Amino acid sequence: MENGTYFFFMLFENLGCIKYAFFSLGFIFYCVVIYFNVLIMLAVFLERTLHQPMYILISCLSINSVYGTAGFFPRLLTDLLYDTHRISFEACLIQSVVIYSYAACELTILMLMAFDRLVAISKPLYYNNIITIRFLTLLIVIAWLYPIICVGFAGLLTARLKMCGSKLFKLYCHNYELVKLSCVNHNINNIYGLIVTVTNIFIPLIFILYSYVKILTICQRSSQDFRSKAYQTCIPHIAILLHFSVAIFCELTLSRFVNGEVPIELGVVLSLEFIVIPPFVNPIVYGLNFPGIRKKVRHLIKASK
């Protein structure tokens, strides 16, 4: 199989009329995800009192959610609606890069959130001097560009491979699944994939874990009022982080199994969790737990009516 031909999504075969029900549910879900995340973005952008590092980073999560779901849902809905479930080699690589750069950016943004809370709680008197808008902007740019460049280069390494298979047992394009379909030596891809996994997943997770352990240690030595305020801002971040970490772990583990070793239904659920659940849950969690965002979102909803 030469580059430039097509791959086929085998999981869409033989769905029958139920595919229209899946299409309707997927379309409604996608619209809800876009609506909620755009509300968060508008709330932070339009309300001057929310122009603070913590809220700016929350809006970055929403931007990333819109970016990631745009790489997944339109293609999914198209495959559900039409009988031809094929995708070109180039389009497949682009979808893979978008989805996995979304996942990597999610972790780097969560890492910046942990750093922001660590500085706010450990050095409250120097917080405004350390986390300036200019410094935050630089961190955000790095948090976006580094994962996108890393994942994009992985896509370029895959593009050089000669493919000998065309069947994908996924609902979306997966870089490692493409590598497994190649019929040439791909040790370079495996080594580079390991490097990307360590630098984009494990290192951010280790830093995040260190930050929240440090925060909890500081809170134990502080007053009850201080602990309450710290927990109020940190618990939503920790909850989002725990779920996303488990979802990423499931996806990484699942990709190492051979097709057929894991039940199809379980494989679909585990492979979709990191791209479907966080974009839906994040705006709800932050919208409900932060009064400033909640108030502005309520105002925007009333204004839209």
Secondary structure by P-SEA (a helix, b strand, c coil): cccccccccccccccccaaaaaaaaaaaaaaaaaaaaaaaaaaaaaccccccaaaaaaaaaaaaaaaaaaacaaaaaaaaacccccccaaaaaaaaaaaaaaaaaaaaaaaaaaaaaaaaacccccccccccaaaaaaaaaaacaaaaaaaaaaaaaaaaccccccccccccccaaaaaaacccccaaaaaaaaaaaaaccaaaaaaaaaaaaaaaaaaaaccaaaaaaaaaacaaaaaaaaaaaaaaaaaaaaaacccccccaaaaaaaaacccccaaaaaaaaaaaccaaaaaaaaaaaaaac
